[in-house]
Amino acid sequence: MIRIRDNNDPLHKLVDNHPNGILVEYADVQFDFNYQAYIYQRALIHNSHITFPDYRRFQDPPFFVKVMITAQKFFLLSMSTYLYRWGHQNIQWNARKINDLVKGHIDNLKISKEHNLKILHASTCQRLEGRYKDLLIEQFNRNNIALFSLILYASFVIDFNIIEEVTGKKRKVSELNLLDDFRKKIIILLNEKCAFFSEKDDLLDIFQAICVDDGSPDNSIEILSNYAEKYGNIKVVQQKNGGLSSARNTGIKYASGEYLHFLDSDDTVKINTYEELYKKAKENNLDMLFFDAETIYETDEIAKKYPWYKTGFKSKSCDDGIESGRDFYIDKVISGTFRASACLYLLKTNLIKKEQLTFKEGIVHEDNLFTNCCVLLADRVSHINQPFLNRLVRGGSISIGKTEFRHAYGYFAAFLGLYHFVNQRVQDNALKNVVYLKMKELIKSTEYSYEKIEDSHQKNYYLALPAEESTLFYSLIVAPYILKIDKAIKEKGLEKAIDKAVNNKISVDTILQEQQKNKKQKTWYVSASIRKMLPYIPKTFKKLVRKIVTKLGWRII
């Protein structure tokens, strides 16, 4: 083992001059490293509610600084008590770790500025501009858009007057040199991924950006407000967290443009996207203009686990001509190429406001209902076979996160909503039949999601639904699932019947008939509302329900 003394450690000089130890004021040293070399009073940490932030990197310094500020003083021993092993591991940096690294620095910048710890404020800034500079630039080149926002915010937090005072050097600009030195690279990156930051000023005049901060717990509102001050066509709306549907409905409420596009916070559009889409939609008086997307995976692990997303947002066909919503819908549903994502089309604002269409709030997979309704009411629809959108596939998203009851219910709610919409608004029987195909797909998606739910308690969440929804959910989803998982149990029951038949020298059929007689018959009362719905439910599902009810020993009234 090679032991190396760190002469940059501000405590070494104090140790040399005080062999019996010394009580040190934290304000006199202001460092944020080597938290492992201290023992802490548990009550101080507990009573002050100090915890480690949920970061993959640089979670220690914010914790250590908060403890030291609270304690104000610490006793420094003259001997080494902790050996720190260095160089034995190679950090595998990814987007999460890099972003968390910057978040930790932002925390320390805020704390140091609040408590007037000028030395710590300056050293934290210098690390971003020096030690981690190359690492951060490498992430820019990997299209880490979130990192750009974090660096901008870090630059916003820094008090550059303090930096100049501590270093004694006059700065050319009051922002991180990281931004100043590599701005061209950042602009190139953003131009490739996001039209909002194009160098073309005239592009900004084409659209209005309505940014809805749906109760985000991070610094989104500060970043958005800064851009709103810089660009007059950016409007920021802040609201309590209501979910994606609520945020989109708020955007619709404030929209004043001729066309709408719903852009999720983790997706981006390519340069000149809105310019090209608006031109085609306007020239052809389109109600809806669909387009493709390019998939961007957050990590290589996610790419390997979910390979089908690579081509899931791309069309194999050529650009479509202009069709009625009816013909477009029939063609895409029958061919299996209909995509409901609200991010994949430009939509005429007047259409949804005239028809009073909104996203159903309180559910996920809300696109499945909204998009279907929009196309069914549209007069002129077209599609461009070009990937204008960059679709991020990330861990923890609705699409690939852990399956919960809300996922199954989202599809089921879309099924019910589409049924009621078609029954009230669509008179074309041929079109209705195609919509029923889409409804069958939604039921299959509901079944698939319900089967994937791991939490046994969530399997029963359907009981909390309104009575009619609960009954229908049980009939179409839960009962078939029960029959499927009970198959093995029933086979064991048959084995027991065979054993009993052999031992008692009677037929197996006799025993099974006796078991059936002993079962109490239950009655399933079908409400008037569900009876009205039955003619529109595919025959295969009605046969399945009747089979299930009979198997369960029930009778239908």
C-alpha positions, 0 to 999 in steps of 0.5 A: 500500500502506498500512503500519500499525504494530500497537501491540498487538504487545508487541515494538514497545516492545522495538524502540524501546528497543533499536535494535541488537536484543535477545535476548528470553526467550519467557516474557517476551512469551508471544504466539502470532502472526506465526510468518511473521516468524521464521527457525527452526533446522531441527535444533531443529524436526526433533529436537524432532519439532514439526509443524503440526497438521492443522487448516484454521484456527489451525494456526500458533499451536500450532506457533509456541508449541511452537517458542518453548518449545523455543528459550526465547529468540529474537533480535529485530531492530530493523527490519521484515523481513516485510510481512503482507498483510491484508484481501485475502481473505474467509475462507469459514468452515465447520464444519471450519474453525470446529472446527479453530479451537477445537482450535488454541485448546485446544492452546494452552490445554493447552501454556500451562497445562503450561508456566505461561505465564499470559499466553498462557493468559489471552489464548487464553481471551479470544479465545474469549470475545471475538474469535471469540464471534459466529462461534462462536455463528453455528455453534451456530445451524447445528446444529454439535453437535461444536462444542458438545463442543469448547467444553465441553472448552475450558472444562474445560481452562482454569484459571480461577484463572490467568485471574482472576490475570492479568486481576485480575477475579473471574469469576462462574462457572468456565466460558467466558462463551460457555457461560454467556451463551448456554446457553439457545440451546445447550439449544434446539439440543440438545433439537431434535437430541439427547434426551440433553441434554433439560431434562426430568429424567424423560426421563433415567430412561427409558434407559441410555446406553452410550457405547463409546470405540472407541480414539478419538484425540481427547478423547472419553473426557474429555467422556464421563466428565464426563457419566457423573459428572453422569448416573448412567444413562450408562456409559462403556466404553473399548476398543482400536479394533476398528471399528463392529461391535466397538463395537456388540457391546461395547454389547450385552454391557453392555446391561441395558435392555429395548430397544436402539438403536444410535446412531452418534457422528455422528448424533443423535435428536430430543427425546422419541425414546426416550420415544415409541418405547419407549411403542409398543414396550412397549404392543405387545410388539414385537421390533423397531420401525423408524422414519425419519430426516432427512438432515443434510448436513455441507456444501452441496457434499456435498448437491449431490454426493449428493442421493439421501440427502435422501429416502433414509431416509424412507418413502413409506408410512403407519405399518405395523401389527403384523406377524410378522418373516416378513411384514414382511420379505417385504413390505419386500424385495419392495417395495424399502423394506427398510432395513438400517441398525442406527440405524433401529430399536428392538430388544428386547434379549432377542431378540438375546441369546437368539438369540446374534446379534452384528455380524460384526466386521472388516467394513463394511456389517455392518448388512446381515447383522445386521438381516436376521437380526434381522427373520427371527427376530422375532415382532412388528415394526412401523414408524413413519413419523416421522423420529426420527433425524438422519442426518449425511451427511459426507465421509470416512464409510463411505457416501460415502468413497473406495471400497476393497476392504473395501467390496466385501468387506463386502457379500460377507461379508453375502451369505455370512453370510445364506446360511449363516444361512438354510440353518441357521435358516429352514425356510419355502421362501417366505421363503427365496426372498425372502431370495435376492432380498436376497442378489442385491442384496448381490451387485450391491452387491459388484459395484458397489463392486468396479468403483469401486475405483481402486487396482489392487492392491486389485483382487487383495485377494480372493486373501488370502481363505480358499480357498472365499471367494476362489474364489466371489468370483472366480466371482461378482465378479472374472470378470464384471468382467474380461469387462466391461473386456476387451470392448474388448480382445476387439473389437481382437482381432477386428479383428486376426483380420479383418486377418489373414483379408484378408491371408491370404485365409482366413475369420475363423472359421478364425482364431478357431478356431485361437486357441481351440485354442491356449488351454490348457484349465484345470480349476476344482475346485468344493469340496463346501461350494460344491456345497452352496451352489449350489442356493441361489444364483439361477439367473441367477448360476449361468448367468453363472458357467458362461458365464464359465468356458466363455469362459475356456476352463475346465472344471468338475469 
